[in-house]
């Protein structure tokens, strides 16, 4: 029986190449040495997630990318695109405009 000596792919859930945004040495003057002033910057919802995406959320994102890459712009085009590639609602039904809008609202919470 042969063994596979190929390195295993490692999945990470963060960017190891991301440079730290804080100065390496603390500055005693508030707001100096950083891009924003501490406590005065809005945290956008897409910058802070409550948990890692579920498999469904990742698959939904991949499906949306395919639909947008194909040129969909309007809600009805996205619905038709998702149905066209066979990506169904979590319940297994075909998408409607109302159901897709509701799903966006649910995932935005």
N, C-alpha and C positions, 0 to 999 in steps of 0.2 A: 504494500500500500504506500503510495507516494505522499509526501507531505507537501503542503503549499507554503513556501517560504516568502510569498509576497506580503508586503506590509498591509495591515488591515487599515481600512479607512476609519478615521475617528470623526465622529460628529460632535461639533461644539455649538453652543447656543449663544455665542457672543463673538465679538470681533477682536481677536487677539492682537491685531495690528493697529487698533485704535489708539491714538496718542492721548495721554492724559490731558485733560483740559485745564487742570489747576497748575499753577506755577510750582516747580519743585521745592521752592523755599517759600514759606508763608510771608505775606506782605502785611504789615500792620495797618495799612490804610485800606479801608473798606472799598471794594470795587477796583482797586489797582491790581494789575497782574492777572486779571481774569476777563473773559469776554463780557460777561454780564455781572451785574451787581447782585450779590447774594440776597435772596428773599424778594427780589424785584422782577424776576423772570417767570413768565407763564410757562408751566409745564404742559406742552401739547399732548393730547391723548395718545397720539401715535408714537410718542417718544417714551412713554411709560406704560408698559402692559402689565396687567394683573397676573398673568400666567403665560406659559408658553402656549402657542397655538395648538389646538387639537389637530388630529389627522384630518378631520372633516374641514376645519378652517384652512389648513394648508392646501388641501385638494380644491376647496372653493376658490382660494386665491389663485392657484394654478389655472383653474378653469376660466376665471375672469381674465387672467393675462392672455390666454388663448383668444378669448372673445374680443378683447380690446385690440390685440394685435391684428385681428381680422378686420378691424375697422369700425366696430360698434361704438356708438357715441350716445345714443338715446336709450332710455330704459327699455323700450320695446325691442330695440336691436340687441341689447344684452340678453333679454329674456329669450329671444329667438336663437341667439348664439349658444346659450347654455343648453337649451333644448336640442339644438342641432348637433352638439357634440355628445349628447347623452348624459350630461351632468344633471342629476335630479336633486330635488329638495331633500332635506334630512328624512322626510317621511316617504321618499321614493316617488313622489308625484312630479309631473311636469311643472315647470315654473310659469307663473303668471306675473304680471306687473305688480299686482298687490302683494303677492307672496314674496317677491324679490325685495320690494321696498321694506316689508316687515322684517325680512332676514337682515338687511343692512342695519335697520334700527336695533335689532337684537344684538348683533355683533358689535355695534358701536357702544353699547353700555359697558 
